[in-house]
Every structure is written in structure tokens, then in C-alpha cells.
Amino acid sequence: MTIYLFDPITKEYSGNLTILDESNLPANSTTNAIPSLNIDETCIFDGSEWKVISNYKNKIVFNKLTGKEVVYDKLGDLPEELTKIACPNRDLYSWGSQDWIQDIEKYRKRDRLSREREMNSLQWLIFRHESELRLLEAEKIINTTLTKEQIIELDEYFNAWRNFMDETWFIGKQYPVRPEFLGV
């Protein structure tokens, strides 16, 4: 005869055994067969029958507020602040009512930071060129690091970044194309 074992504390199903004498059942066991279970389910014995419950114990779930992975350690349904759905990108998504959604403010922040970083990296080159022009005018040097064509390209690129976050901004807007002479 098959008997079904359960944990003495949680009452969760823990396996089965075959015994010869049913009159001598071990503690924390029953002859009641377990019900069929789906993924993420287990059953607990309530003293007379098995009850099917959710089981995310030792499973990776995700915090809806932060998007971070959490190893869940309890039986039963997930608390409201957790979900089984992985966050595609914690820096750009937030939890909606039923799924992760693109967060426009997070995208704006990312693009503003990219804009500031790129514009700041160009400032030194612009300043250097302006300094070289003064030196050229004073006849202290014979040419500048950048050609006229390159400085025009640089100005256009810089202005494209300056205007990047204007009213035409949208999620996925392509960044301005960096001039080849600036490298990657």
C-alpha cells in the first residue's frame, strides 16, 4: 500500500512510501492520495484531506517596486508586491497593473544623462578649438587641431544633442550620429 508523507510543521507533501501493513502508519502520513498538481503548486494535509496551494518556495520572483530578483521562501500565493514576471530592464521599466511597462520618466532620465555626458565630453574640444583660434590669430601656431569642416560637423553634432530633449523627444528616439573624426 502507498502512503503519503507530509512535513510535521508545514503539512506540505514530502513524498510517498510503500508499506505492507496499513495498521501501523508512521507519523505525518496518510493513505489519502495527493491530488494532481500543476507547476507552482503543492499540497498540504489539513488532517483529513489534501489542499492544493501555490508553491513559489525557493523560486526566483521579482519585486514590483524595484524589479530586483528575490528568492521566495514561503508556501502559498505571492504577496501583492511580488510577481513571477521578470523585469526586462530595471532602469527603464516599472510595474503597471499586470505587467512591466516602459517608464517614460526613466527613459527621459537615461536620455538626459546621455545628453549631458556627451555634451560635457565635447566641451573640452570646443574650448580647445576656440583657444587655438586665438593662438592662430596671434600667430603663435600655424594651424588648428580641427579643420573648418570638422568644427562645423562638431557644432552640428553638439546642437543636435542640445536639442535632443525638446518637444519631439520620445522613447526610442535615436541619438545624434557621432562624427567619424571623434571616434567611438
C-alpha positions as CSV (number, residue, x, y, z in Angstrom):
1,M,0.0,0.0,0.0
2,T,1.2,3.5,-0.8
3,I,1.2,6.1,1.9
4,Y,1.8,9.9,1.5
5,L,4.1,11.8,3.8
6,F,3.9,15.4,4.9
7,D,6.1,17.8,6.8
8,P,5.1,17.9,10.5
9,I,5.3,21.7,10.7
10,T,4.1,23.0,7.3
11,K,2.0,19.9,6.5
12,E,3.4,20.1,2.9
13,Y,3.5,16.9,0.9
14,S,7.0,15.4,1.1
15,G,6.9,12.1,-0.7
16,N,5.4,8.6,-0.6
17,L,6.3,5.2,0.6
18,T,5.1,1.7,0.0
19,I,4.3,-0.2,3.2
20,L,2.9,-3.7,3.9
21,D,0.9,-3.1,7.0
22,E,-1.5,-0.1,6.9
23,S,-2.4,-0.7,10.6
24,N,0.9,0.8,11.6
25,L,1.1,4.1,9.7
26,P,4.1,6.3,10.5
27,A,3.6,9.7,12.0
28,N,2.9,12.5,9.5
29,S,1.5,10.2,6.8
30,T,-1.9,9.4,5.3
31,T,-3.4,6.9,2.9
32,N,-5.2,9.7,1.1
33,A,-3.7,10.1,-2.4
34,I,-2.4,13.5,-3.3
35,P,-4.4,15.4,-6.0
36,S,-2.8,16.2,-9.4
37,L,-0.6,19.3,-9.2
38,N,0.3,22.0,-11.7
39,I,3.6,23.8,-11.9
40,D,4.0,26.2,-9.0
41,E,1.6,24.1,-6.8
42,T,2.0,21.8,-3.9
43,C,-0.5,20.4,-1.4
44,I,-0.8,20.4,2.3
45,F,-2.6,17.9,4.5
46,D,-5.2,19.6,6.8
47,G,-5.8,16.5,8.9
48,S,-8.5,14.9,6.7
49,E,-7.7,15.9,3.1
50,W,-5.1,17.4,0.8
51,K,-5.5,21.1,-0.1
52,V,-3.8,22.4,-3.2
53,I,-1.9,25.7,-2.7
54,S,0.5,27.8,-4.6
55,N,4.2,27.0,-4.2
56,Y,6.9,29.5,-5.0
57,K,9.2,28.3,-2.2
58,N,12.8,28.6,-3.3
59,K,11.8,30.1,-6.6
60,I,13.0,33.4,-8.1
61,V,10.3,36.0,-8.2
62,F,10.6,39.8,-8.7
63,N,9.8,42.8,-6.6
64,K,7.3,45.0,-8.3
65,L,8.7,48.2,-6.8
66,T,12.4,47.6,-7.6
67,G,12.3,44.9,-10.3
68,K,15.0,43.0,-8.3
69,E,15.1,39.2,-8.1
70,V,14.0,37.7,-4.8
71,V,14.3,34.1,-3.8
72,Y,10.9,33.4,-2.2
73,D,10.8,31.1,0.8
74,K,7.1,30.5,1.7
75,L,4.2,28.4,0.6
76,G,1.0,30.0,-0.7
77,D,0.2,32.8,-3.0
78,L,2.8,35.5,-3.6
79,P,2.3,38.7,-1.7
80,E,1.0,41.7,-3.8
81,E,4.5,43.3,-4.0
82,L,6.0,40.2,-5.8
83,T,5.4,38.8,-9.3
84,K,6.7,35.8,-11.3
85,I,7.2,38.1,-14.4
86,A,10.8,39.1,-14.8
87,C,11.5,42.8,-15.3
88,P,13.1,43.4,-18.8
89,N,15.2,46.3,-17.5
90,R,15.0,47.7,-14.0
91,D,16.5,51.1,-15.2
92,L,13.7,51.6,-17.8
93,Y,10.6,49.7,-16.7
94,S,8.1,50.0,-13.8
95,W,5.3,47.7,-12.7
96,G,2.0,48.6,-14.3
97,S,-1.3,46.9,-13.2
98,Q,-0.5,43.5,-14.5
99,D,2.9,43.6,-16.2
100,W,6.1,45.6,-16.6
101,I,5.7,48.8,-18.7
102,Q,8.2,51.2,-20.2
103,D,8.5,54.1,-17.7
104,I,8.7,57.3,-19.7
105,E,10.4,59.2,-16.8
106,K,13.1,56.6,-16.5
107,Y,13.7,56.8,-20.3
108,R,13.9,60.6,-20.1
109,K,16.4,60.4,-17.2
110,R,18.6,58.0,-19.2
111,D,18.5,60.1,-22.3
112,R,19.1,63.3,-20.3
113,L,22.2,61.7,-18.7
114,S,23.4,60.5,-22.1
115,R,22.9,64.0,-23.5
116,E,24.8,65.7,-20.6
117,R,27.6,63.2,-20.7
118,E,28.2,63.6,-24.4
119,M,27.9,67.4,-24.3
120,N,30.3,67.6,-21.4
121,S,32.8,65.3,-23.3
122,L,32.6,67.7,-26.3
123,Q,33.1,70.9,-24.3
124,W,36.9,70.5,-23.9
125,L,37.3,70.0,-27.7
126,I,35.2,73.1,-28.4
127,F,37.2,75.1,-25.8
128,R,40.5,73.8,-27.3
129,H,39.5,74.9,-30.8
130,E,38.5,78.3,-29.6
131,S,41.8,78.6,-27.8
132,E,43.7,77.5,-30.9
133,L,41.8,80.1,-33.0
134,R,43.0,82.9,-30.6
135,L,46.6,81.5,-30.8
136,L,46.4,81.3,-34.6
137,E,45.2,84.9,-34.7
138,A,48.2,85.9,-32.5
139,E,50.4,83.9,-34.9
140,K,51.5,81.6,-32.1
141,I,50.5,78.5,-34.0
142,I,50.2,77.7,-37.7
143,N,47.0,75.6,-37.7
144,T,44.3,74.2,-35.5
145,T,43.6,70.6,-34.5
146,L,40.2,70.6,-36.2
147,T,39.6,71.6,-39.8
148,K,36.8,74.0,-40.7
149,E,34.7,71.1,-41.9
150,Q,35.3,69.2,-38.7
151,I,34.3,72.2,-36.5
152,I,31.1,72.6,-38.5
153,E,30.4,68.9,-38.1
154,L,31.2,69.2,-34.3
155,D,28.9,72.2,-34.0
156,E,26.0,70.5,-35.8
157,Y,26.5,67.4,-33.6
158,F,26.7,69.5,-30.4
159,N,23.5,71.3,-31.3
160,A,21.7,68.1,-32.2
161,W,22.4,66.9,-28.6
162,R,21.4,70.3,-27.2
163,N,18.0,70.0,-28.9
164,F,17.7,66.2,-28.3
165,M,15.3,66.5,-25.3
166,D,13.0,69.1,-27.0
167,E,9.3,68.6,-27.6
168,T,9.9,66.0,-30.3
169,W,11.6,63.6,-27.8
170,F,10.0,60.1,-27.5
171,I,11.0,56.7,-26.1
172,G,13.4,55.2,-28.6
173,K,14.4,58.4,-30.3
174,Q,17.8,57.8,-32.0
175,Y,20.8,59.6,-30.6
176,P,22.6,62.0,-32.9
177,V,25.2,60.3,-35.1
178,R,28.7,61.0,-33.8
179,P,31.1,62.4,-36.4
180,E,33.7,59.8,-37.5
181,F,36.6,62.1,-36.6
182,L,35.6,61.9,-32.9
183,G,36.0,58.1,-32.9
184,V,33.7,55.8,-31.0
